[in-house]
Amino acid sequence: KPENVLVAVCFGNFEVFVDGEIVNFKYEKTKELLAYLVDREGAGCSNKEIMVALWEDDDHKSYLSNLKKDIRDTFKELKCEDIFVNGWGKMGIRPDLVDCDYYDWKQGKASGINAYNGEYMTQYSWGEYTKALLSNKF
């Protein structure tokens, strides 16, 4: 596999790795933002959509800016800055640069199917929607 590929583990608790090492962000909420972007599979997510998902309201523009900066800075340091896509009022990831158990499951790969244990990003309440879809298809 290419170096500096982000590995996202979605089944169970969400965790991210680069080159086998856990990615640590300045803010814990940055990890949740990244989890949401992974869940959305590269779709451009508006700032408002993200704020509602992460905080259940849309009054966190300043904090969201800090989280975006944290992702950019962390990924730049890890030499994988191409993963994060940030545009005017929206953001996303490049799923082709992410090795993910959830993506493997959706593609019917044995590694993803075998990894699914009935849990999906258990630390995030918004992940329940995807978990329900997974459970119905499982």
DAVENGI-V398752 format. One record per pair of residues at least 24 apart in sequence whose ideal C-beta (glycine too) atoms are under 8 Angstrom apart, sorted by sequence separation. I is the first residue (numbers start at 0). J is the second residue. D is the distance in Angstrom with one decimal. If there is no record, write none. Layout:
i,j,d
I,J,D
I,J,D
This chain:
i,j,d
13,37,7.7
9,34,7.7
28,53,6.7
7,33,8.0
7,34,7.9
9,37,6.7
101,129,7.7
9,38,7.4
104,133,7.3
7,37,4.9
32,63,7.7
28,62,7.3
32,66,4.9
32,67,7.7
29,66,4.7
33,70,6.3
28,66,5.8
32,70,6.8
26,65,6.7
26,66,6.0
29,69,4.3
29,70,5.9
43,84,7.6
49,90,7.4
46,88,5.5
26,69,5.5
43,86,6.8
45,88,6.0
46,89,6.8
25,69,4.7
29,73,7.5
45,89,4.9
46,90,7.7
24,69,5.2
44,89,5.9
24,70,7.3
43,89,4.4
44,90,6.1
25,72,7.7
36,83,7.9
43,90,7.1
44,91,5.9
25,73,7.5
43,91,4.9
24,73,5.5
42,91,6.0
23,73,7.8
41,91,5.4
22,73,6.6
41,92,5.9
39,91,6.7
41,93,6.3
41,94,4.2
36,90,6.8
40,94,5.3
41,95,8.0
22,77,6.9
36,91,5.8
37,92,6.4
36,92,4.6
37,94,7.8
18,77,7.9
33,92,7.6
17,77,4.7
37,97,6.5
17,79,5.9
37,99,6.3
40,102,7.1
38,101,7.6
37,101,7.3
53,125,7.7
52,125,4.8
3,77,6.4
5,79,5.8
3,78,5.0
4,79,7.4
3,79,4.4
5,82,5.4
38,120,6.9
34,120,5.6
38,125,7.8
35,123,7.6
38,126,6.7
34,123,5.9
7,97,5.5
9,99,6.3
10,100,5.2
35,125,6.8
5,96,6.5
6,97,7.6
7,98,7.2
8,99,7.8
9,100,5.6
10,101,7.0
31,122,7.9
38,129,5.8
4,96,6.3
5,97,5.0
6,98,4.7
7,99,4.3
8,100,5.8
9,101,4.0
31,123,5.9
34,126,7.5
4,97,7.3
5,98,7.1
6,99,7.4
7,100,7.5
4,98,5.3
7,101,7.4
10,104,7.8
0,98,6.8
10,114,5.1
10,115,5.4
11,116,6.4
10,116,5.6
12,118,8.0
11,118,4.9
13,120,4.4
10,118,6.0
12,120,7.2
10,119,6.2
12,121,5.5
13,122,6.5
9,119,5.9
11,121,6.3
12,122,5.4
13,123,6.8
9,120,5.5
13,126,7.7
